[in-house]
Amino acid sequence: MNLSESIIILTGSSGNLGNSMFTYFQDKVKFIYQLDINENKSNQSNNSEFIKCDLTDYDNISKIVDEVYSKENKPSVLINNAGYIHNELIVNLTSKESPVHSLENWKKTIDINLNSVFNISSNVIFNMVKNRIKGVIINISSIASSGIAGQSAYSASKAALNALSSVWSKELGMFGIRCNSVSPGFIDTESTRTSLSESKLNSYKKNTSLGKLGNPENICEGIKFIIENNYYTGSVLNIDGGLKL
C-alpha cells in the first residue's frame, strides 16, 4: 500500500502513544481521522480531522463510521490504538476493599480494550467491503498478551486482539483487506511509568536483550512496515527489544 496515499483512522489519538503516532504519520499520509474521547488540541493539521467519541458506544460509533465513509477521504487503514492499562491481582488478601479482582474493573478494561475494537472494526470493515477498498486493520496489542502477573483483564484483552487479527485476516483476505497486530514491549511513555514502579521497569530492562525501554517511534516504524507490505497479514509484529516474560 502506498503510504502517501493512505487515509487513516487512528483511535486513542490523544494518548501518549496515539499522539506520537499522529506526529509521525501526519506528514507521511494523505489524511488522518483522529478518534478519541478526549481532545488533544496540539494534534491539528491541514490533513486531519478530530472526532470526539466514545468507542464503547456501538450505535454512536456506527453512525460516525458511516459519516466518515460518506466523505471524499475514505479510510484504507484503521489503527486500533485506544486502550486502558489496569493492574490488579486475581486474589489479594491484603486488599482493604475486596480480596477478589473487581468485576467492575474487569468489565471496564475489556470494554475499552476489546469491545471498542469490535465496535469500530466491524463497521469500518463493512464500509471497506461495501466501497471495495483494499486496506489494513492494525490492532495495537501488547507483550502482556502472553500473560503478566497482576494484569488479568489487560492481558486477556490484548491476547484477544491477537486472536481477532488472525481470524479477520482469514475472513477478509478475499476482499484485499489485511489484519495484523503490533505487540509492543515496554515503551517509554508516561502511561508506562504511571502503571509500573521504577523497580519493576528496571527489572524488565535487565531482561530485555537490548537493555532498555523502547520508544514510540519504534512502534510507528512497525505500523509503517505493515501498511506498506501488501503480503503481510494474520501476524503479530513483536517490537519488544527481545524481552521474554
C-alpha positions as CSV (number, residue, x, y, z in Angstrom):
1,M,0.0,0.0,0.0
2,N,1.3,3.5,-0.9
3,L,1.8,5.2,2.4
4,S,1.5,8.7,0.9
5,E,-2.0,7.9,-0.4
6,S,-3.2,6.2,2.8
7,I,-6.1,7.6,4.7
8,I,-6.0,6.5,8.4
9,I,-8.5,6.2,11.2
10,L,-6.4,6.5,14.4
11,T,-8.2,5.7,17.7
12,G,-6.8,6.9,21.0
13,S,-5.1,9.8,19.2
14,S,-4.9,12.0,22.4
15,G,-2.9,9.5,24.5
16,N,0.8,9.2,24.8
17,L,1.3,6.6,22.1
18,G,-1.5,8.0,19.9
19,N,-0.1,11.5,20.0
20,S,3.3,10.0,18.8
21,M,1.6,8.1,16.0
22,F,-0.2,11.2,14.8
23,T,3.0,13.3,14.8
24,Y,4.9,10.5,13.0
25,F,2.3,10.0,10.2
26,Q,0.8,13.4,9.7
27,D,3.2,14.4,7.0
28,K,3.5,10.9,5.5
29,V,-0.1,10.1,4.7
30,K,-2.9,11.7,2.8
31,F,-5.4,12.2,5.7
32,I,-5.9,11.2,9.4
33,Y,-9.2,10.9,11.2
34,Q,-8.5,11.2,14.9
35,L,-11.0,9.4,17.2
36,D,-10.8,9.9,21.0
37,I,-13.0,10.7,23.9
38,N,-10.5,13.4,24.9
39,E,-9.5,16.1,22.5
40,N,-5.8,16.9,22.1
41,K,-5.6,20.5,20.7
42,S,-2.0,20.0,19.8
43,N,-2.9,17.3,17.3
44,Q,-4.0,19.6,14.5
45,S,-3.0,19.8,10.8
46,N,-4.5,20.6,7.4
47,N,-4.8,16.9,6.6
48,S,-6.6,15.7,9.7
49,E,-10.0,15.8,11.4
50,F,-10.7,15.2,15.1
51,I,-13.9,13.4,16.1
52,K,-14.8,13.1,19.7
53,C,-16.5,9.8,20.5
54,D,-16.9,7.0,23.0
55,L,-15.6,3.9,21.3
56,T,-17.5,1.7,23.7
57,D,-20.8,3.1,22.4
58,Y,-21.6,0.8,19.4
59,D,-24.5,2.8,18.0
60,N,-22.6,6.1,18.1
61,I,-19.5,4.6,16.5
62,S,-21.6,3.0,13.7
63,K,-23.0,6.4,12.8
64,I,-19.6,8.1,13.0
65,V,-18.0,5.5,10.7
66,D,-20.8,5.8,8.2
67,E,-20.4,9.5,8.2
68,V,-16.6,9.2,7.6
69,Y,-17.2,6.9,4.7
70,S,-19.7,9.2,3.1
71,K,-16.9,11.8,2.7
72,E,-14.3,12.0,-0.1
73,N,-11.4,10.8,2.1
74,K,-12.5,7.2,2.7
75,P,-10.1,5.4,5.1
76,S,-8.0,2.5,4.0
77,V,-6.2,2.0,7.3
78,L,-7.6,1.5,10.8
79,I,-5.2,1.7,13.7
80,N,-6.9,0.4,16.9
81,N,-4.7,2.2,19.4
82,A,-7.1,3.2,22.1
83,G,-6.6,1.3,25.3
84,Y,-6.5,1.2,29.1
85,I,-3.9,-0.3,31.4
86,H,-5.2,-1.9,34.6
87,N,-3.2,-3.7,37.3
88,E,-5.0,-5.9,39.8
89,L,-4.2,-9.3,41.3
90,I,-6.9,-12.0,40.8
91,V,-6.8,-12.5,44.6
92,N,-5.3,-10.0,47.0
93,L,-5.7,-11.0,50.7
94,T,-4.2,-7.7,51.8
95,S,-6.8,-5.6,50.0
96,K,-8.9,-3.3,52.2
97,E,-11.8,-3.3,49.7
98,S,-12.1,-6.9,48.5
99,P,-9.8,-9.9,48.2
100,V,-11.1,-10.8,44.8
101,H,-10.5,-9.0,41.5
102,S,-13.1,-6.3,40.9
103,L,-15.8,-7.3,38.4
104,E,-16.3,-3.6,37.6
105,N,-12.6,-3.2,36.7
106,W,-12.6,-6.4,34.6
107,K,-15.6,-5.2,32.6
108,K,-14.2,-1.7,32.2
109,T,-10.8,-3.0,30.9
110,I,-12.5,-5.5,28.5
111,D,-14.9,-2.8,27.3
112,I,-12.2,-0.3,26.4
113,N,-9.6,-2.6,25.1
114,L,-11.6,-5.3,23.3
115,N,-15.3,-4.3,22.8
116,S,-14.3,-0.9,21.4
117,V,-12.1,-2.6,18.8
118,F,-15.0,-4.8,17.8
119,N,-17.4,-1.8,17.6
120,I,-15.3,0.3,15.3
121,S,-13.6,-2.5,13.3
122,S,-16.8,-4.3,12.4
123,N,-18.2,-1.0,11.0
124,V,-15.0,0.0,9.2
125,I,-14.6,-3.4,7.6
126,F,-18.2,-3.3,6.4
127,N,-17.7,0.0,4.8
128,M,-14.4,-1.1,3.3
129,V,-16.1,-4.1,1.7
130,K,-19.1,-2.1,0.5
131,N,-16.8,0.6,-1.1
132,R,-14.4,-2.1,-2.4
133,I,-11.5,-0.5,-0.5
134,K,-8.4,-2.7,-0.1
135,G,-6.9,-1.8,3.3
136,V,-5.5,-3.0,6.6
137,I,-6.6,-3.2,10.2
138,I,-3.9,-2.8,12.8
139,N,-4.6,-3.8,16.4
140,I,-2.2,-2.5,19.0
141,S,-1.7,-5.4,21.3
142,S,1.0,-5.8,24.0
143,I,3.7,-8.1,25.3
144,A,1.2,-8.6,28.1
145,S,-0.8,-10.8,25.7
146,S,1.5,-13.6,26.8
147,G,0.5,-13.0,30.4
148,I,1.8,-10.6,33.1
149,A,1.2,-11.2,36.8
150,G,-1.3,-8.7,38.1
151,Q,-2.8,-7.9,34.7
152,S,-5.6,-10.5,34.2
153,A,-8.0,-8.2,32.4
154,Y,-5.4,-6.3,30.4
155,S,-3.5,-9.4,29.3
156,A,-6.8,-11.2,28.4
157,S,-7.9,-8.2,26.3
158,K,-4.6,-8.0,24.4
159,A,-4.5,-11.7,23.8
160,A,-8.0,-11.5,22.3
161,L,-6.8,-8.7,19.9
162,N,-4.1,-11.1,18.5
163,A,-6.8,-13.8,18.0
164,L,-9.0,-11.3,16.2
165,S,-6.2,-10.3,13.9
166,S,-5.8,-14.0,12.9
167,V,-9.5,-14.6,12.4
168,W,-10.1,-11.4,10.4
169,S,-7.1,-12.0,8.2
170,K,-8.6,-15.3,7.2
171,E,-12.1,-13.9,6.6
172,L,-11.1,-10.7,4.8
173,G,-8.2,-11.7,2.6
174,M,-10.7,-12.3,-0.3
175,F,-11.6,-8.6,-0.1
176,G,-8.0,-7.5,-0.2
177,I,-8.2,-6.5,3.5
178,R,-5.3,-7.4,5.7
179,C,-5.2,-7.6,9.5
180,N,-2.3,-7.7,11.9
181,S,-1.3,-6.9,15.5
182,V,1.6,-4.8,16.7
183,S,2.8,-6.1,20.1
184,P,5.0,-3.5,21.9
185,G,7.2,-4.4,24.8
186,F,7.7,-1.7,27.4
187,I,7.7,1.7,25.8
188,D,9.0,4.8,27.5
189,T,5.7,6.7,27.8
190,E,4.0,8.5,30.7
191,S,1.4,5.8,30.9
192,T,4.0,3.1,31.2
193,R,5.8,4.9,34.0
194,T,2.5,5.5,35.8
195,S,1.4,1.9,35.7
196,L,4.7,0.3,36.7
197,S,7.1,1.1,39.5
198,E,10.7,2.1,38.8
199,S,12.0,-1.1,40.3
200,K,9.7,-3.2,38.0
201,L,10.8,-1.2,34.9
202,N,14.4,-1.8,35.8
203,S,13.7,-5.5,36.1
204,Y,12.2,-5.6,32.7
205,K,15.1,-3.6,31.2
206,K,17.5,-6.2,32.6
207,N,15.6,-9.0,31.0
208,T,15.4,-7.2,27.6
209,S,18.1,-8.2,25.1
210,L,18.8,-4.5,24.3
211,G,18.8,-3.5,28.0
212,K,16.4,-0.5,27.6
213,L,12.8,0.6,27.0
214,G,11.5,1.1,23.5
215,N,10.4,4.5,22.2
216,P,7.1,5.4,20.4
217,E,8.9,5.8,17.1
218,N,9.8,2.1,17.2
219,I,6.1,1.3,17.2
220,C,5.3,3.8,14.5
221,E,8.0,2.2,12.2
222,G,6.4,-1.2,12.8
223,I,3.0,0.2,11.8
224,K,4.5,1.8,8.7
225,F,6.0,-1.6,7.7
226,I,2.6,-3.3,8.0
227,I,0.8,-0.6,5.9
228,E,3.4,-0.8,3.1
229,N,3.9,-4.6,2.9
230,N,0.9,-5.9,1.0
231,Y,1.9,-9.5,1.7
232,Y,1.9,-9.2,5.5
233,T,-1.3,-10.4,7.2
234,G,-2.5,-12.6,10.0
235,S,0.6,-11.9,12.1
236,V,1.7,-10.4,15.3
237,L,4.7,-8.0,14.9
238,N,6.6,-8.1,18.2
239,I,8.5,-4.9,19.0
240,D,9.8,-5.7,22.4
241,G,13.6,-5.4,22.4
242,G,13.9,-9.2,22.8
243,L,12.1,-9.2,26.2
244,K,10.8,-12.7,27.1
245,L,8.4,-12.8,30.1
